[in-house]
Amino acid sequence: MTPIRTFIAEHPKPTIVSVAVAVLVLVIVLTKDCSGNEAVVVPQEKEEEIAETNRVSYPGRTFDYRVKFNDQQAKQHAVASKIGLPHPPKDHADAASMRSKLVEVTTCDNYIVDELTHSEPYLIPSAKKELDAIGEEWADILRRNGLPHYRFYVTSVLRTQENIKYLQRSGNINSVSQSCHCYGTTFDLAYMRYDKVTRSCDYVHQDNLKLVLGQVLLNHQRAGKIYVKYEAKQSCFHVTVRK
Protein backbone atom coordinates (compact mmCIF):
# COMPACT_ATOMS: atom_id res chain seq x y z
CA MET A 1 0.00 0.00 0.00
CA THR A 2 1.32 3.46 -0.93
CA PRO A 3 2.08 6.01 1.82
CA ILE A 4 -0.94 8.13 0.79
CA ARG A 5 -3.38 5.20 0.91
CA THR A 6 -1.94 4.10 4.27
CA PHE A 7 -2.43 7.58 5.66
CA ILE A 8 -6.03 7.79 4.40
CA ALA A 9 -6.85 4.37 5.85
CA GLU A 10 -5.56 5.43 9.25
CA HIS A 11 -7.37 8.81 9.11
CA PRO A 12 -10.88 8.25 7.63
CA LYS A 13 -12.10 11.68 8.78
CA PRO A 14 -9.41 14.16 7.79
CA THR A 15 -8.96 17.35 9.73
CA ILE A 16 -7.17 20.46 8.55
CA VAL A 17 -3.97 19.23 10.17
CA SER A 18 -4.27 15.77 8.66
CA VAL A 19 -4.88 17.20 5.19
CA ALA A 20 -1.77 19.32 5.52
CA VAL A 21 0.26 16.28 6.56
CA ALA A 22 -1.11 14.33 3.59
CA VAL A 23 -0.07 17.06 1.22
CA LEU A 24 3.42 17.05 2.76
CA VAL A 25 3.68 13.29 2.30
CA LEU A 26 2.57 13.65 -1.32
CA VAL A 27 5.24 16.30 -1.97
CA ILE A 28 7.93 14.05 -0.50
CA VAL A 29 6.80 11.15 -2.68
CA LEU A 30 6.73 13.25 -5.84
CA THR A 31 10.19 14.68 -5.21
CA LYS A 32 11.79 11.25 -5.36
CA ASP A 33 13.71 10.57 -8.54
CA CYS A 34 13.66 7.36 -10.57
CA SER A 35 16.35 5.74 -8.44
CA GLY A 36 14.29 6.15 -5.30
CA ASN A 37 16.45 8.89 -3.86
CA GLU A 38 14.86 12.08 -2.60
CA ALA A 39 15.46 15.03 -4.91
CA VAL A 40 17.04 18.08 -3.33
CA VAL A 41 14.99 21.22 -3.81
CA VAL A 42 17.20 24.30 -3.64
CA PRO A 43 15.30 27.54 -3.04
CA GLN A 44 16.13 30.29 -5.53
CA GLU A 45 17.56 33.44 -4.04
CA LYS A 46 15.85 36.64 -5.11
CA GLU A 47 18.01 39.58 -6.03
CA GLU A 48 17.71 42.25 -3.42
CA GLU A 49 16.09 45.38 -4.81
CA ILE A 50 18.30 48.42 -4.54
CA ALA A 51 16.69 51.78 -3.96
CA GLU A 52 18.07 54.26 -6.49
CA THR A 53 18.36 57.29 -4.23
CA ASN A 54 21.63 58.94 -5.29
CA ARG A 55 21.27 60.95 -8.48
CA VAL A 56 24.52 61.52 -10.37
CA SER A 57 25.11 63.63 -13.46
CA TYR A 58 27.27 63.84 -16.55
CA PRO A 59 29.22 67.12 -16.39
CA GLY A 60 29.10 67.72 -20.15
CA ARG A 61 27.80 70.98 -21.62
CA THR A 62 24.23 71.07 -22.93
CA PHE A 63 23.46 72.10 -26.50
CA ASP A 64 20.45 72.59 -28.79
CA TYR A 65 19.73 69.19 -30.36
CA ARG A 66 17.49 70.69 -33.06
CA VAL A 67 20.25 73.00 -34.24
CA LYS A 68 23.14 70.55 -34.11
CA PHE A 69 21.22 67.57 -35.48
CA ASN A 70 19.47 69.00 -38.50
CA ASP A 71 20.81 66.91 -41.39
CA GLN A 72 17.83 66.86 -43.73
CA GLN A 73 16.23 63.89 -45.48
CA ALA A 74 17.56 64.82 -48.94
CA LYS A 75 21.16 64.88 -47.71
CA GLN A 76 20.80 61.58 -45.87
CA HIS A 77 18.96 59.87 -48.72
CA ALA A 78 21.65 60.85 -51.24
CA VAL A 79 24.39 59.06 -49.32
CA ALA A 80 22.14 56.14 -48.28
CA SER A 81 21.18 55.32 -51.87
CA LYS A 82 24.84 55.61 -52.92
CA ILE A 83 26.50 53.33 -50.33
CA GLY A 84 23.58 51.18 -49.19
CA LEU A 85 21.54 48.35 -50.71
CA PRO A 86 21.15 48.48 -54.52
CA HIS A 87 17.39 48.93 -54.14
CA PRO A 88 14.91 49.10 -51.26
CA PRO A 89 13.53 45.66 -50.32
CA LYS A 90 9.84 45.16 -51.06
CA ASP A 91 9.05 42.98 -48.06
CA HIS A 92 10.53 40.61 -45.49
CA ALA A 93 11.28 37.93 -48.09
CA ASP A 94 13.03 40.42 -50.35
CA ALA A 95 15.12 41.67 -47.43
CA ALA A 96 16.06 38.09 -46.59
CA SER A 97 17.32 37.61 -50.14
CA MET A 98 19.79 40.48 -49.55
CA ARG A 99 21.32 38.94 -46.42
CA SER A 100 24.72 38.55 -48.11
CA LYS A 101 25.01 42.36 -48.09
CA LEU A 102 23.73 42.83 -44.54
CA VAL A 103 24.78 42.19 -40.94
CA GLU A 104 22.31 41.30 -38.20
CA VAL A 105 21.90 43.76 -35.35
CA THR A 106 21.33 42.16 -31.94
CA THR A 107 21.18 43.30 -28.33
CA CYS A 108 24.64 43.61 -26.73
CA ASP A 109 26.38 45.12 -23.68
CA ASN A 110 25.86 48.73 -24.80
CA TYR A 111 22.48 48.79 -26.54
CA ILE A 112 19.17 46.94 -26.78
CA VAL A 113 17.48 46.21 -30.08
CA ASP A 114 13.87 47.05 -29.35
CA GLU A 115 10.92 44.92 -30.45
CA LEU A 116 11.01 45.77 -34.15
CA THR A 117 7.43 45.67 -35.39
CA HIS A 118 8.04 47.85 -38.45
CA SER A 119 11.62 47.10 -39.49
CA GLU A 120 14.12 44.28 -39.93
CA PRO A 121 17.20 43.94 -37.65
CA TYR A 122 19.83 44.35 -40.38
CA LEU A 123 22.36 46.99 -41.48
CA ILE A 124 25.10 47.16 -44.06
CA PRO A 125 28.48 46.29 -42.43
CA SER A 126 29.73 49.89 -42.16
CA ALA A 127 26.52 51.02 -40.45
CA LYS A 128 26.69 48.14 -37.97
CA LYS A 129 30.34 49.00 -37.26
CA GLU A 130 29.36 52.64 -36.65
CA LEU A 131 26.52 51.64 -34.31
CA ASP A 132 28.94 49.50 -32.29
CA ALA A 133 31.46 52.36 -32.18
CA ILE A 134 28.76 54.68 -30.82
CA GLY A 135 27.97 52.08 -28.17
CA GLU A 136 31.63 51.75 -27.17
CA GLU A 137 32.13 55.51 -26.84
CA TRP A 138 28.86 55.77 -24.89
CA ALA A 139 30.09 53.13 -22.41
CA ASP A 140 33.50 54.81 -22.17
CA ILE A 141 32.02 58.21 -21.27
CA LEU A 142 29.86 56.65 -18.56
CA ARG A 143 32.85 54.74 -17.17
CA ARG A 144 35.28 57.69 -17.22
CA ASN A 145 32.79 59.88 -15.37
CA GLY A 146 32.08 57.26 -12.71
CA LEU A 147 28.47 56.82 -13.83
CA PRO A 148 26.42 53.60 -13.74
CA HIS A 149 26.38 51.63 -16.97
CA TYR A 150 23.21 51.92 -19.07
CA ARG A 151 22.17 50.62 -22.47
CA PHE A 152 20.35 52.77 -25.04
CA TYR A 153 17.61 51.47 -27.36
CA VAL A 154 17.78 50.92 -31.12
CA THR A 155 14.16 51.38 -32.21
CA SER A 156 14.26 51.12 -36.00
CA VAL A 157 16.68 49.63 -38.52
CA LEU A 158 16.11 48.33 -42.08
CA ARG A 159 12.63 49.06 -43.42
CA THR A 160 10.93 47.39 -46.36
CA GLN A 161 8.43 49.15 -48.61
CA GLU A 162 5.77 47.08 -46.90
CA ASN A 163 6.91 48.42 -43.50
CA ILE A 164 6.73 52.00 -44.74
CA LYS A 165 3.22 51.64 -46.12
CA TYR A 166 2.05 50.28 -42.78
CA LEU A 167 3.70 53.17 -40.91
CA GLN A 168 2.13 55.71 -43.25
CA ARG A 169 -1.31 54.22 -42.69
CA SER A 170 -0.72 54.42 -38.93
CA GLY A 171 -0.03 58.17 -39.21
CA ASN A 172 3.76 58.29 -38.81
CA ILE A 173 4.61 61.59 -40.50
CA ASN A 174 8.34 60.74 -40.71
CA SER A 175 7.72 57.66 -42.83
CA VAL A 176 8.48 58.78 -46.36
CA SER A 177 8.41 56.41 -49.32
CA GLN A 178 12.07 57.10 -50.13
CA SER A 179 13.29 56.48 -46.60
CA CYS A 180 16.98 56.13 -45.78
CA HIS A 181 15.99 53.15 -43.66
CA CYS A 182 15.34 51.20 -46.89
CA TYR A 183 19.06 51.00 -47.71
CA GLY A 184 20.42 49.47 -44.49
CA THR A 185 22.45 52.60 -43.72
CA THR A 186 20.20 54.11 -41.09
CA PHE A 187 19.07 53.45 -37.53
CA ASP A 188 17.03 55.28 -34.89
CA LEU A 189 18.19 55.65 -31.28
CA ALA A 190 15.61 56.45 -28.62
CA TYR A 191 16.59 59.30 -26.32
CA MET A 192 13.89 58.90 -23.65
CA ARG A 193 14.43 55.26 -22.62
CA TYR A 194 17.49 53.55 -21.14
CA ASP A 195 18.20 50.25 -19.44
CA LYS A 196 20.29 50.38 -16.26
CA VAL A 197 22.82 47.55 -16.01
CA THR A 198 24.82 48.53 -12.91
CA ARG A 199 23.07 47.51 -9.70
CA SER A 200 23.67 50.44 -7.34
CA CYS A 201 21.85 53.24 -5.57
CA ASP A 202 23.39 55.70 -8.05
CA TYR A 203 21.26 56.60 -11.06
CA VAL A 204 21.31 59.07 -13.95
CA HIS A 205 18.24 60.99 -15.08
CA GLN A 206 17.13 60.30 -18.66
CA ASP A 207 17.79 63.92 -19.68
CA ASN A 208 21.42 63.52 -18.63
CA LEU A 209 21.72 60.19 -20.46
CA LYS A 210 20.29 61.92 -23.52
CA LEU A 211 23.11 64.44 -23.20
CA VAL A 212 25.72 61.65 -23.10
CA LEU A 213 24.25 59.99 -26.19
CA GLY A 214 23.95 63.36 -27.91
CA GLN A 215 27.59 64.14 -27.18
CA VAL A 216 28.70 60.84 -28.72
CA LEU A 217 26.63 61.48 -31.86
CA LEU A 218 27.95 65.04 -32.08
CA ASN A 219 31.53 63.73 -31.95
CA HIS A 220 30.85 61.27 -34.77
CA GLN A 221 28.94 63.85 -36.79
CA ARG A 222 31.82 66.32 -36.54
CA ALA A 223 34.23 63.58 -37.61
CA GLY A 224 32.22 63.17 -40.84
CA LYS A 225 31.07 59.63 -39.96
CA ILE A 226 27.30 60.16 -39.72
CA TYR A 227 24.37 62.42 -40.47
CA VAL A 228 21.92 63.00 -37.61
CA LYS A 229 18.35 64.33 -37.53
CA TYR A 230 16.67 65.12 -34.23
CA GLU A 231 13.11 63.77 -34.37
CA ALA A 232 11.15 65.28 -31.48
CA LYS A 233 7.79 63.65 -32.27
CA GLN A 234 9.34 60.17 -32.46
CA SER A 235 11.69 60.84 -29.51
CA CYS A 236 14.72 59.54 -31.36
CA PHE A 237 17.97 60.45 -33.10
CA HIS A 238 17.77 59.46 -36.78
CA VAL A 239 21.28 58.40 -37.82
CA THR A 240 22.68 57.60 -41.29
CA VAL A 241 26.22 56.37 -41.80
CA ARG A 242 28.18 58.32 -44.43
CA LYS A 243 30.81 55.77 -45.51
ChimeraX attribute file (.defattr): number of C-alpha atoms within 10 A of each C-alpha:
attribute: neighborCount
match mode: 1-to-1
recipient: residues
	/A:1	6
	/A:2	7
	/A:3	12
	/A:4	13
	/A:5	11
	/A:6	10
	/A:7	17
	/A:8	14
	/A:9	10
	/A:10	9
	/A:11	12
	/A:12	8
	/A:13	9
	/A:14	14
	/A:15	10
	/A:16	8
	/A:17	8
	/A:18	14
	/A:19	15
	/A:20	12
	/A:21	14
	/A:22	18
	/A:23	12
	/A:24	12
	/A:25	14
	/A:26	13
	/A:27	11
	/A:28	12
	/A:29	17
	/A:30	11
	/A:31	14
	/A:32	13
	/A:33	11
	/A:34	8
	/A:35	7
	/A:36	9
	/A:37	10
	/A:38	13
	/A:39	14
	/A:40	9
	/A:41	7
	/A:42	6
	/A:43	6
	/A:44	6
	/A:45	6
	/A:46	6
	/A:47	6
	/A:48	7
	/A:49	9
	/A:50	10
	/A:51	11
	/A:52	12
	/A:53	10
	/A:54	10
	/A:55	11
	/A:56	16
	/A:57	18
	/A:58	17
	/A:59	10
	/A:60	11
	/A:61	8
	/A:62	12
	/A:63	11
	/A:64	9
	/A:65	18
	/A:66	13
	/A:67	10
	/A:68	16
	/A:69	20
	/A:70	14
	/A:71	19
	/A:72	12
	/A:73	18
	/A:74	12
	/A:75	12
	/A:76	24
	/A:77	20
	/A:78	12
	/A:79	18
	/A:80	24
	/A:81	20
	/A:82	13
	/A:83	16
	/A:84	27
	/A:85	19
	/A:86	13
	/A:87	10
	/A:88	22
	/A:89	22
	/A:90	15
	/A:91	16
	/A:92	15
	/A:93	10
	/A:94	12
	/A:95	21
	/A:96	13
	/A:97	11
	/A:98	14
	/A:99	13
	/A:100	8
	/A:101	15
	/A:102	24
	/A:103	17
	/A:104	12
	/A:105	20
	/A:106	12
	/A:107	12
	/A:108	11
	/A:109	14
	/A:110	21
	/A:111	23
	/A:112	18
	/A:113	18
	/A:114	17
	/A:115	12
	/A:116	14
	/A:117	9
	/A:118	18
	/A:119	22
	/A:120	22
	/A:121	22
	/A:122	27
	/A:123	27
	/A:124	23
	/A:125	17
	/A:126	18
	/A:127	25
	/A:128	21
	/A:129	14
	/A:130	20
	/A:131	22
	/A:132	17
	/A:133	15
	/A:134	19
	/A:135	19
	/A:136	15
	/A:137	19
	/A:138	24
	/A:139	21
	/A:140	14
	/A:141	17
	/A:142	17
	/A:143	12
	/A:144	8
	/A:145	13
	/A:146	13
	/A:147	19
	/A:148	18
	/A:149	20
	/A:150	19
	/A:151	21
	/A:152	24
	/A:153	21
	/A:154	24
	/A:155	21
	/A:156	24
	/A:157	27
	/A:158	27
	/A:159	29
	/A:160	26
	/A:161	20
	/A:162	15
	/A:163	21
	/A:164	24
	/A:165	15
	/A:166	14
	/A:167	16
	/A:168	14
	/A:169	10
	/A:170	10
	/A:171	9
	/A:172	14
	/A:173	11
	/A:174	14
	/A:175	19
	/A:176	15
	/A:177	15
	/A:178	15
	/A:179	22
	/A:180	29
	/A:181	31
	/A:182	30
	/A:183	29
	/A:184	33
	/A:185	33
	/A:186	31
	/A:187	27
	/A:188	22
	/A:189	23
	/A:190	20
	/A:191	24
	/A:192	15
	/A:193	16
	/A:194	18
	/A:195	13
	/A:196	14
	/A:197	12
	/A:198	12
	/A:199	14
	/A:200	14
	/A:201	14
	/A:202	17
	/A:203	20
	/A:204	19
	/A:205	13
	/A:206	13
	/A:207	14
	/A:208	16
	/A:209	22
	/A:210	20
	/A:211	20
	/A:212	24
	/A:213	22
	/A:214	23
	/A:215	20
	/A:216	18
	/A:217	23
	/A:218	18
	/A:219	14
	/A:220	19
	/A:221	20
	/A:222	11
	/A:223	9
	/A:224	12
	/A:225	15
	/A:226	23
	/A:227	25
	/A:228	27
	/A:229	21
	/A:230	23
	/A:231	18
	/A:232	11
	/A:233	9
	/A:234	15
	/A:235	14
	/A:236	22
	/A:237	25
	/A:238	26
	/A:239	27
	/A:240	30
	/A:241	27
	/A:242	21
	/A:243	15
